């Protein structure tokens, strides 16, 4: 299952919007991308960062996470 998105991330932007996404990139790779992203952005919005991630992982996807109570 090489290259399959298996890492899941929760992100918050400057407007406190919460999103979740999945990616085949590991935590260290995402941290490096975030550092690179921060050098060229004064404000952080999830859709802009996610599009930046997609440049490095075309299979990355925003996902919906729902609570399940029982």
PDB file of N, CA, C and O in Angstrom:
ATOM      1  N   UNK A   1       0.837  -1.188   0.000  1.00  0.00           N
ATOM      2  CA  UNK A   1       0.000   0.000   0.000  1.00  0.00           C
ATOM      3  C   UNK A   1       0.877   1.244   0.000  1.00  0.00           C
ATOM      4  O   UNK A   1       0.590   2.223   0.690  1.00  0.00           O
ATOM      5  N   UNK A   2       1.922   1.195  -0.763  1.00  0.00           N
ATOM      6  CA  UNK A   2       2.848   2.318  -0.877  1.00  0.00           C
ATOM      7  C   UNK A   2       2.127   3.540  -1.435  1.00  0.00           C
ATOM      8  O   UNK A   2       1.378   3.433  -2.406  1.00  0.00           O
ATOM      9  N   UNK A   3       2.351   4.699  -0.824  1.00  0.00           N
ATOM     10  CA  UNK A   3       1.784   5.946  -1.332  1.00  0.00           C
ATOM     11  C   UNK A   3       0.343   6.202  -0.932  1.00  0.00           C
ATOM     12  O   UNK A   3      -0.241   7.201  -1.353  1.00  0.00           O
ATOM     13  N   UNK A   4      -0.242   5.330  -0.133  1.00  0.00           N
ATOM     14  CA  UNK A   4      -1.631   5.510   0.288  1.00  0.00           C
ATOM     15  C   UNK A   4      -1.677   6.479   1.470  1.00  0.00           C
ATOM     16  O   UNK A   4      -0.890   6.361   2.409  1.00  0.00           O
ATOM     17  N   UNK A   5      -2.606   7.439   1.414  1.00  0.00           N
ATOM     18  CA  UNK A   5      -2.757   8.398   2.511  1.00  0.00           C
ATOM     19  C   UNK A   5      -3.138   7.649   3.780  1.00  0.00           C
ATOM     20  O   UNK A   5      -4.182   7.001   3.839  1.00  0.00           O
ATOM     21  N   UNK A   6      -2.293   7.743   4.782  1.00  0.00           N
ATOM     22  CA  UNK A   6      -2.564   7.024   6.019  1.00  0.00           C
ATOM     23  C   UNK A   6      -2.341   7.877   7.257  1.00  0.00           C
ATOM     24  O   UNK A   6      -2.510   7.404   8.381  1.00  0.00           O
ATOM     25  N   UNK A   7      -1.962   9.131   7.054  1.00  0.00           N
ATOM     26  CA  UNK A   7      -1.751  10.038   8.173  1.00  0.00           C
ATOM     27  C   UNK A   7      -2.877  11.060   8.181  1.00  0.00           C
ATOM     28  O   UNK A   7      -3.252  11.600   7.140  1.00  0.00           O
ATOM     29  N   UNK A   8      -3.403  11.314   9.359  1.00  0.00           N
ATOM     30  CA  UNK A   8      -4.535  12.221   9.500  1.00  0.00           C
ATOM     31  C   UNK A   8      -4.133  13.384  10.393  1.00  0.00           C
ATOM     32  O   UNK A   8      -3.480  13.199  11.419  1.00  0.00           O
ATOM     33  N   UNK A   9      -4.536  14.593   9.985  1.00  0.00           N
ATOM     34  CA  UNK A   9      -4.135  15.803  10.693  1.00  0.00           C
ATOM     35  C   UNK A   9      -5.335  16.697  10.965  1.00  0.00           C
ATOM     36  O   UNK A   9      -6.273  16.761  10.170  1.00  0.00           O
ATOM     37  N   UNK A  10      -5.290  17.381  12.093  1.00  0.00           N
ATOM     38  CA  UNK A  10      -6.294  18.396  12.436  1.00  0.00           C
ATOM     39  C   UNK A  10      -5.564  19.728  12.388  1.00  0.00           C
ATOM     40  O   UNK A  10      -4.495  19.875  12.980  1.00  0.00           O
ATOM     41  N   UNK A  11      -6.141  20.703  11.684  1.00  0.00           N
ATOM     42  CA  UNK A  11      -5.505  22.011  11.580  1.00  0.00           C
ATOM     43  C   UNK A  11      -6.499  23.108  11.941  1.00  0.00           C
ATOM     44  O   UNK A  11      -7.699  22.986  11.697  1.00  0.00           O
ATOM     45  N   UNK A  12      -5.978  24.176  12.524  1.00  0.00           N
ATOM     46  CA  UNK A  12      -6.750  25.377  12.846  1.00  0.00           C
ATOM     47  C   UNK A  12      -6.066  26.550  12.156  1.00  0.00           C
ATOM     48  O   UNK A  12      -4.839  26.639  12.142  1.00  0.00           O
ATOM     49  N   UNK A  13      -6.859  27.441  11.589  1.00  0.00           N
ATOM     50  CA  UNK A  13      -6.237  28.611  10.968  1.00  0.00           C
ATOM     51  C   UNK A  13      -6.424  29.855  11.830  1.00  0.00           C
ATOM     52  O   UNK A  13      -6.929  29.769  12.950  1.00  0.00           O
ATOM     53  N   UNK A  14      -6.017  31.012  11.309  1.00  0.00           N
ATOM     54  CA  UNK A  14      -6.080  32.255  12.076  1.00  0.00           C
ATOM     55  C   UNK A  14      -7.509  32.701  12.387  1.00  0.00           C
ATOM     56  O   UNK A  14      -7.721  33.548  13.255  1.00  0.00           O
ATOM     57  N   UNK A  15      -8.481  32.137  11.687  1.00  0.00           N
ATOM     58  CA  UNK A  15      -9.885  32.446  11.989  1.00  0.00           C
ATOM     59  C   UNK A  15     -10.507  31.370  12.863  1.00  0.00           C
ATOM     60  O   UNK A  15     -11.725  31.321  13.031  1.00  0.00           O
ATOM     61  N   UNK A  16      -9.666  30.509  13.417  1.00  0.00           N
ATOM     62  CA  UNK A  16     -10.074  29.410  14.287  1.00  0.00           C
ATOM     63  C   UNK A  16     -11.011  28.420  13.598  1.00  0.00           C
ATOM     64  O   UNK A  16     -11.846  27.784  14.242  1.00  0.00           O
ATOM     65  N   UNK A  17     -10.860  28.303  12.293  1.00  0.00           N
ATOM     66  CA  UNK A  17     -11.604  27.298  11.545  1.00  0.00           C
ATOM     67  C   UNK A  17     -10.830  25.989  11.676  1.00  0.00           C
ATOM     68  O   UNK A  17      -9.607  25.958  11.543  1.00  0.00           O
ATOM     69  N   UNK A  18     -11.554  24.926  11.936  1.00  0.00           N
ATOM     70  CA  UNK A  18     -10.937  23.615  12.111  1.00  0.00           C
ATOM     71  C   UNK A  18     -11.218  22.762  10.885  1.00  0.00           C
ATOM     72  O   UNK A  18     -12.351  22.702  10.408  1.00  0.00           O
ATOM     73  N   UNK A  19     -10.188  22.107  10.378  1.00  0.00           N
ATOM     74  CA  UNK A  19     -10.326  21.151   9.287  1.00  0.00           C
ATOM     75  C   UNK A  19      -9.482  19.929   9.601  1.00  0.00           C
ATOM     76  O   UNK A  19      -8.570  19.972  10.426  1.00  0.00           O
ATOM     77  N   UNK A  20      -9.804  18.858   8.934  1.00  0.00           N
ATOM     78  CA  UNK A  20      -9.031  17.627   9.021  1.00  0.00           C
ATOM     79  C   UNK A  20      -8.617  17.252   7.609  1.00  0.00           C
ATOM     80  O   UNK A  20      -9.370  17.461   6.658  1.00  0.00           O
ATOM     81  N   UNK A  21      -7.424  16.701   7.474  1.00  0.00           N
ATOM     82  CA  UNK A  21      -7.024  16.201   6.162  1.00  0.00           C
ATOM     83  C   UNK A  21      -6.184  14.947   6.333  1.00  0.00           C
ATOM     84  O   UNK A  21      -5.622  14.683   7.396  1.00  0.00           O
ATOM     85  N   UNK A  22      -6.119  14.184   5.248  1.00  0.00           N
ATOM     86  CA  UNK A  22      -5.295  12.983   5.248  1.00  0.00           C
ATOM     87  C   UNK A  22      -4.219  13.150   4.186  1.00  0.00           C
ATOM     88  O   UNK A  22      -4.419  13.806   3.164  1.00  0.00           O
ATOM     89  N   UNK A  23      -3.072  12.536   4.459  1.00  0.00           N
ATOM     90  CA  UNK A  23      -1.937  12.671   3.560  1.00  0.00           C
ATOM     91  C   UNK A  23      -1.016  11.478   3.714  1.00  0.00           C
ATOM     92  O   UNK A  23      -0.973  10.847   4.770  1.00  0.00           O
ATOM     93  N   UNK A  24      -0.281  11.174   2.661  1.00  0.00           N
ATOM     94  CA  UNK A  24       0.738  10.129   2.764  1.00  0.00           C
ATOM     95  C   UNK A  24       2.016  10.675   3.394  1.00  0.00           C
ATOM     96  O   UNK A  24       2.915   9.905   3.730  1.00  0.00           O
ATOM     97  N   UNK A  25       2.110  12.018   3.561  1.00  0.00           N
ATOM     98  CA  UNK A  25       3.293  12.623   4.174  1.00  0.00           C
ATOM     99  C   UNK A  25       3.269  12.410   5.682  1.00  0.00           C
ATOM    100  O   UNK A  25       2.220  12.524   6.316  1.00  0.00           O
ATOM    101  N   UNK A  26       4.428  12.102   6.250  1.00  0.00           N
ATOM    102  CA  UNK A  26       4.470  11.879   7.689  1.00  0.00           C
ATOM    103  C   UNK A  26       4.538  13.217   8.446  1.00  0.00           C
ATOM    104  O   UNK A  26       4.624  14.286   7.842  1.00  0.00           O
ATOM    105  N   UNK A  27       4.497  13.127   9.755  1.00  0.00           N
ATOM    106  CA  UNK A  27       4.429  14.321  10.604  1.00  0.00           C
ATOM    107  C   UNK A  27       5.624  15.254  10.373  1.00  0.00           C
ATOM    108  O   UNK A  27       5.448  16.470  10.299  1.00  0.00           O
ATOM    109  N   UNK A  28       6.820  14.707  10.262  1.00  0.00           N
ATOM    110  CA  UNK A  28       8.008  15.535  10.039  1.00  0.00           C
ATOM    111  C   UNK A  28       7.930  16.271   8.704  1.00  0.00           C
ATOM    112  O   UNK A  28       8.318  17.436   8.613  1.00  0.00           O
ATOM    113  N   UNK A  29       7.431  15.597   7.674  1.00  0.00           N
ATOM    114  CA  UNK A  29       7.294  16.234   6.358  1.00  0.00           C
ATOM    115  C   UNK A  29       6.266  17.361   6.405  1.00  0.00           C
ATOM    116  O   UNK A  29       6.473  18.416   5.804  1.00  0.00           O
ATOM    117  N   UNK A  30       5.168  17.144   7.111  1.00  0.00           N
ATOM    118  CA  UNK A  30       4.140  18.193   7.243  1.00  0.00           C
ATOM    119  C   UNK A  30       4.698  19.367   8.033  1.00  0.00           C
ATOM    120  O   UNK A  30       4.439  20.517   7.678  1.00  0.00           O
ATOM    121  N   UNK A  31       5.458  19.109   9.096  1.00  0.00           N
ATOM    122  CA  UNK A  31       6.062  20.195   9.871  1.00  0.00           C
ATOM    123  C   UNK A  31       7.006  21.023   9.005  1.00  0.00           C
ATOM    124  O   UNK A  31       7.024  22.250   9.107  1.00  0.00           O
ATOM    125  N   UNK A  32       7.786  20.364   8.159  1.00  0.00           N
ATOM    126  CA  UNK A  32       8.701  21.072   7.265  1.00  0.00           C
ATOM    127  C   UNK A  32       7.917  21.924   6.271  1.00  0.00           C
ATOM    128  O   UNK A  32       8.284  23.070   6.014  1.00  0.00           O
ATOM    129  N   UNK A  33       6.852  21.380   5.718  1.00  0.00           N
ATOM    130  CA  UNK A  33       6.016  22.157   4.797  1.00  0.00           C
ATOM    131  C   UNK A  33       5.414  23.367   5.501  1.00  0.00           C
ATOM    132  O   UNK A  33       5.343  24.451   4.921  1.00  0.00           O
ATOM    133  N   UNK A  34       4.982  23.190   6.747  1.00  0.00           N
ATOM    134  CA  UNK A  34       4.422  24.306   7.503  1.00  0.00           C
ATOM    135  C   UNK A  34       5.474  25.398   7.702  1.00  0.00           C
ATOM    136  O   UNK A  34       5.173  26.583   7.558  1.00  0.00           O
ATOM    137  N   UNK A  35       6.691  25.009   8.029  1.00  0.00           N
ATOM    138  CA  UNK A  35       7.771  25.992   8.175  1.00  0.00           C
ATOM    139  C   UNK A  35       7.999  26.744   6.865  1.00  0.00           C
ATOM    140  O   UNK A  35       8.159  27.964   6.869  1.00  0.00           O
ATOM    141  N   UNK A  36       8.015  26.025   5.752  1.00  0.00           N
ATOM    142  CA  UNK A  36       8.181  26.653   4.441  1.00  0.00           C
ATOM    143  C   UNK A  36       7.018  27.595   4.133  1.00  0.00           C
ATOM    144  O   UNK A  36       7.215  28.698   3.623  1.00  0.00           O
ATOM    145  N   UNK A  37       5.814  27.145   4.449  1.00  0.00           N
ATOM    146  CA  UNK A  37       4.601  27.942   4.204  1.00  0.00           C
ATOM    147  C   UNK A  37       4.639  29.234   5.018  1.00  0.00           C
ATOM    148  O   UNK A  37       4.272  30.297   4.518  1.00  0.00           O
ATOM    149  N   UNK A  38       5.082  29.141   6.270  1.00  0.00           N
ATOM    150  CA  UNK A  38       5.105  30.306   7.156  1.00  0.00           C
ATOM    151  C   UNK A  38       6.076  31.387   6.683  1.00  0.00           C
ATOM    152  O   UNK A  38       5.896  32.560   7.009  1.00  0.00           O
ATOM    153  N   UNK A  39       7.091  31.012   5.927  1.00  0.00           N
ATOM    154  CA  UNK A  39       8.055  32.015   5.455  1.00  0.00           C
ATOM    155  C   UNK A  39       7.457  32.945   4.412  1.00  0.00           C
ATOM    156  O   UNK A  39       7.962  34.049   4.206  1.00  0.00           O
ATOM    157  N   UNK A  40       6.386  32.514   3.751  1.00  0.00           N
ATOM    158  CA  UNK A  40       5.798  33.333   2.690  1.00  0.00           C
ATOM    159  C   UNK A  40       4.379  33.805   2.996  1.00  0.00           C
ATOM    160  O   UNK A  40       3.726  34.383   2.127  1.00  0.00           O
ATOM    161  N   UNK A  41       3.896  33.572   4.197  1.00  0.00           N
ATOM    162  CA  UNK A  41       2.532  33.969   4.562  1.00  0.00           C
ATOM    163  C   UNK A  41       2.520  34.672   5.915  1.00  0.00           C
ATOM    164  O   UNK A  41       3.166  34.231   6.866  1.00  0.00           O
ATOM    165  N   UNK A  42       1.778  35.768   5.984  1.00  0.00           N
ATOM    166  CA  UNK A  42       1.616  36.494   7.242  1.00  0.00           C
ATOM    167  C   UNK A  42       0.403  35.978   8.024  1.00  0.00           C
ATOM    168  O   UNK A  42       0.393  35.989   9.255  1.00  0.00           O
ATOM    169  N   UNK A  43      -0.601  35.536   7.299  1.00  0.00           N
ATOM    170  CA  UNK A  43      -1.801  34.958   7.903  1.00  0.00           C
ATOM    171  C   UNK A  43      -1.947  33.536   7.385  1.00  0.00           C
ATOM    172  O   UNK A  43      -1.483  33.206   6.293  1.00  0.00           O
ATOM    173  N   UNK A  44      -2.593  32.706   8.181  1.00  0.00           N
ATOM    174  CA  UNK A  44      -2.697  31.301   7.828  1.00  0.00           C
ATOM    175  C   UNK A  44      -4.161  30.891   7.706  1.00  0.00           C
ATOM    176  O   UNK A  44      -4.951  31.042   8.637  1.00  0.00           O
ATOM    177  N   UNK A  45      -4.495  30.369   6.528  1.00  0.00           N
ATOM    178  CA  UNK A  45      -5.845  29.878   6.268  1.00  0.00           C
ATOM    179  C   UNK A  45      -5.733  28.436   5.789  1.00  0.00           C
ATOM    180  O   UNK A  45      -4.878  28.091   4.973  1.00  0.00           O
ATOM    181  N   UNK A  46      -6.614  27.616   6.316  1.00  0.00           N
ATOM    182  CA  UNK A  46      -6.535  26.185   6.046  1.00  0.00           C
ATOM    183  C   UNK A  46      -6.512  25.861   4.559  1.00  0.00           C
ATOM    184  O   UNK A  46      -5.724  25.024   4.118  1.00  0.00           O
ATOM    185  N   UNK A  47      -7.374  26.519   3.781  1.00  0.00           N
ATOM    186  CA  UNK A  47      -7.439  26.165   2.362  1.00  0.00           C
ATOM    187  C   UNK A  47      -6.124  26.482   1.657  1.00  0.00           C
ATOM    188  O   UNK A  47      -5.712  25.739   0.766  1.00  0.00           O
ATOM    189  N   UNK A  48      -5.456  27.576   2.042  1.00  0.00           N
ATOM    190  CA  UNK A  48      -4.172  27.912   1.427  1.00  0.00           C
ATOM    191  C   UNK A  48      -3.091  26.914   1.829  1.00  0.00           C
ATOM    192  O   UNK A  48      -2.309  26.475   0.986  1.00  0.00           O
ATOM    193  N   UNK A  49      -3.043  26.557   3.104  1.00  0.00           N
ATOM    194  CA  UNK A  49      -2.047  25.574   3.537  1.00  0.00           C
ATOM    195  C   UNK A  49      -2.336  24.219   2.914  1.00  0.00           C
ATOM    196  O   UNK A  49      -1.417  23.530   2.472  1.00  0.00           O
ATOM    197  N   UNK A  50      -3.598  23.834   2.874  1.00  0.00           N
ATOM    198  CA  UNK A  50      -3.938  22.537   2.287  1.00  0.00           C
ATOM    199  C   UNK A  50      -3.535  22.497   0.809  1.00  0.00           C
ATOM    200  O   UNK A  50      -3.002  21.487   0.348  1.00  0.00           O
ATOM    201  N   UNK A  51      -3.777  23.568   0.066  1.00  0.00           N
ATOM    202  CA  UNK A  51      -3.360  23.607  -1.337  1.00  0.00           C
ATOM    203  C   UNK A  51      -1.846  23.498  -1.463  1.00  0.00           C
ATOM    204  O   UNK A  51      -1.345  22.883  -2.405  1.00  0.00           O
ATOM    205  N   UNK A  52      -1.119  24.086  -0.526  1.00  0.00           N
ATOM    206  CA  UNK A  52       0.336  23.976  -0.487  1.00  0.00           C
ATOM    207  C   UNK A  52       0.742  22.519  -0.249  1.00  0.00           C
ATOM    208  O   UNK A  52       1.665  22.022  -0.895  1.00  0.00           O
ATOM    209  N   UNK A  53       0.071  21.841   0.658  1.00  0.00           N
ATOM    210  CA  UNK A  53       0.349  20.421   0.914  1.00  0.00           C
ATOM    211  C   UNK A  53       0.082  19.605  -0.353  1.00  0.00           C
ATOM    212  O   UNK A  53       0.858  18.710  -0.689  1.00  0.00           O
ATOM    213  N   UNK A  54      -1.007  19.909  -1.053  1.00  0.00           N
ATOM    214  CA  UNK A  54      -1.363  19.149  -2.263  1.00  0.00           C
ATOM    215  C   UNK A  54      -0.309  19.265  -3.349  1.00  0.00           C
ATOM    216  O   UNK A  54      -0.198  18.375  -4.193  1.00  0.00           O
ATOM    217  N   UNK A  55       0.461  20.332  -3.349  1.00  0.00           N
ATOM    218  CA  UNK A  55       1.553  20.453  -4.319  1.00  0.00           C
ATOM    219  C   UNK A  55       2.597  19.358  -4.088  1.00  0.00           C
ATOM    220  O   UNK A  55       3.289  18.955  -5.024  1.00  0.00           O
ATOM    221  N   UNK A  56       2.714  18.880  -2.856  1.00  0.00           N
ATOM    222  CA  UNK A  56       3.692  17.866  -2.495  1.00  0.00           C
ATOM    223  C   UNK A  56       3.072  16.483  -2.341  1.00  0.00           C
ATOM    224  O   UNK A  56       3.780  15.477  -2.365  1.00  0.00           O
ATOM    225  N   UNK A  57       1.763  16.431  -2.184  1.00  0.00           N
ATOM    226  CA  UNK A  57       1.028  15.167  -2.070  1.00  0.00           C
ATOM    227  C   UNK A  57      -0.303  15.323  -2.791  1.00  0.00           C
ATOM    228  O   UNK A  57      -1.307  15.670  -2.168  1.00  0.00           O
ATOM    229  N   UNK A  58      -0.324  15.070  -4.097  1.00  0.00           N
ATOM    230  CA  UNK A  58      -1.562  15.248  -4.869  1.00  0.00           C
ATOM    231  C   UNK A  58      -2.735  14.407  -4.379  1.00  0.00           C
ATOM    232  O   UNK A  58      -3.888  14.713  -4.685  1.00  0.00           O
ATOM    233  N   UNK A  59      -2.451  13.351  -3.621  1.00  0.00           N
ATOM    234  CA  UNK A  59      -3.519  12.483  -3.114  1.00  0.00           C
ATOM    235  C   UNK A  59      -4.089  12.947  -1.779  1.00  0.00           C
ATOM    236  O   UNK A  59      -5.030  12.338  -1.271  1.00  0.00           O
ATOM    237  N   UNK A  60      -3.540  14.012  -1.202  1.00  0.00           N
ATOM    238  CA  UNK A  60      -4.063  14.531   0.067  1.00  0.00           C
ATOM    239  C   UNK A  60      -5.511  14.956  -0.126  1.00  0.00           C
ATOM    240  O   UNK A  60      -5.901  15.381  -1.214  1.00  0.00           O
ATOM    241  N   UNK A  61      -6.309  14.840   0.940  1.00  0.00           N
ATOM    242  CA  UNK A  61      -7.734  15.171   0.838  1.00  0.00           C
ATOM    243  C   UNK A  61      -8.247  15.717   2.156  1.00  0.00           C
ATOM    244  O   UNK A  61      -7.879  15.242   3.231  1.00  0.00           O
ATOM    245  N   UNK A  62      -9.112  16.733   2.055  1.00  0.00           N
ATOM    246  CA  UNK A  62      -9.836  17.214   3.230  1.00  0.00           C
ATOM    247  C   UNK A  62     -10.848  16.125   3.585  1.00  0.00           C
ATOM    248  O   UNK A  62     -11.502  15.572   2.702  1.00  0.00           O
ATOM    249  N   UNK A  63     -10.974  15.823   4.852  1.00  0.00           N
ATOM    250  CA  UNK A  63     -11.929  14.796   5.271  1.00  0.00           C
ATOM    251  C   UNK A  63     -12.891  15.379   6.299  1.00  0.00           C
ATOM    252  O   UNK A  63     -12.584  16.355   6.983  1.00  0.00           O
ATOM    253  N   UNK A  64     -14.033  14.770   6.388  1.00  0.00           N
ATOM    254  CA  UNK A  64     -15.033  15.143   7.375  1.00  0.00           C
ATOM    255  C   UNK A  64     -14.966  14.149   8.524  1.00  0.00           C
ATOM    256  O   UNK A  64     -14.940  12.937   8.308  1.00  0.00           O
ATOM    257  N   UNK A  65     -14.938  14.669   9.743  1.00  0.00           N
ATOM    258  CA  UNK A  65     -14.890  13.807  10.922  1.00  0.00           C
ATOM    259  C   UNK A  65     -16.168  14.070  11.730  1.00  0.00           C
ATOM    260  O   UNK A  65     -16.482  15.208  12.078  1.00  0.00           O
ATOM    261  N   UNK A  66     -16.870  13.016  12.005  1.00  0.00           N
ATOM    262  CA  UNK A  66     -18.131  13.112  12.731  1.00  0.00           C
ATOM    263  C   UNK A  66     -18.004  12.404  14.074  1.00  0.00           C
ATOM    264  O   UNK A  66     -17.313  11.393  14.200  1.00  0.00           O
ATOM    265  N   UNK A  67     -18.680  12.951  15.063  1.00  0.00           N
ATOM    266  CA  UNK A  67     -18.742  12.288  16.352  1.00  0.00           C
ATOM    267  C   UNK A  67     -19.752  11.148  16.289  1.00  0.00           C
ATOM    268  O   UNK A  67     -20.769  11.240  15.602  1.00  0.00           O
ATOM    269  N   UNK A  68     -19.464  10.099  17.000  1.00  0.00           N
ATOM    270  CA  UNK A  68     -20.366   8.964  17.090  1.00  0.00           C
ATOM    271  C   UNK A  68     -20.571   8.674  18.570  1.00  0.00           C
ATOM    272  O   UNK A  68     -19.617   8.385  19.293  1.00  0.00           O
ATOM    273  N   UNK A  69     -21.791   8.751  19.003  1.00  0.00           N
ATOM    274  CA  UNK A  69     -22.118   8.501  20.406  1.00  0.00           C
ATOM    275  C   UNK A  69     -22.914   7.216  20.512  1.00  0.00           C
ATOM    276  O   UNK A  69     -23.760   6.924  19.667  1.00  0.00           O
ATOM    277  N   UNK A  70     -22.639   6.458  21.548  1.00  0.00           N
ATOM    278  CA  UNK A  70     -23.417   5.240  21.793  1.00  0.00           C
ATOM    279  C   UNK A  70     -23.536   4.987  23.264  1.00  0.00           C
ATOM    280  O   UNK A  70     -24.156   4.006  23.673  1.00  0.00           O
TER     281      UNK A  70
END
